[in-house]
Amino acid sequence: MAAHPGVARSRSVKQRGLRQLALSLAIVAALLFLSAGSLRYWQGWLFLILMAGFWLFFFIDLLKHDPKLLERRLQSQESAPEQRLFQKLMLAILLPAFVLAGLDFRFGWSHTRLHGVPVWLALVGQATAVAAYWLVFSVMKANSFAASTIRVEDEQRVIDSGPYAFVRHPMYFGMALMVLGTPLALGSYVAVPVFALFIPLLIFRLTHEEKFLRQALPGYAEYCERIHFRLIPFLW
């Protein structure tokens, strides 16, 4: 007996989500520990455990309460060439950045040349990453249309509550916090500039996204007039 289409679709989303979660964690783990050349990289282990825990929590919550958003988050095919370029540049920055953090652990560049990242600062970096994860999650709870790709759906409306009451792109603010906290969480000063390259890339993406939303999403232009800050509260 064939499964109900809704049940089959839910099962497919669950399987795709688990595969993507496992693949993402495996890639980050491989980048960190192969480059570090050691399993004694405690900063890498703590970062992975926290990331896995939060991602799994997000996955279970969305699967239970908002499976449509989970399906939107699993879609990665951008239609605009500018956003396809963003996806390529994002990988070109973040993948080498994780490798650099692992190499820093292996060769001790931050330790020998910059006196090393103290444990307390590494923990601050871990806490910053956790806060960033939580902010991203709060954005998804506030906006069920917070897809991974830039698009507008028929029933979509402007969200101006929750984190959207402070900045127009709170998810990108969370992502910026994440890339600033991650190198410190991994115990690497030398990886900070490489991770930080992701922030101009986010600005490129949100600038293009705003142009699209002003044209395609009714009420978004008025929302921009009310909420002046794009990425950083009280600054820009």
ABEGO torsion letter per residue (X at the ends): XBBBAAAAAAAAAAAAAAAAAAAAAAAAAAAAAAAAGBAABAAAAAAAAAAAAAAAAAAAAAAAABAAAAAAAABABBABAAAAAAAAAAAAAAAAAAAAAAAAAAAGAAAAAAGEBBAAAAAAAAAAAAAAAAAAAAAAAABAABBABBBBBAABBBBABEAAAABABAAAAAAAAAAAAAAAAAGBAAAAAAAAAAAAAAAAAAAAAAAAAAAABBGAAAAAAABABAABBGAX
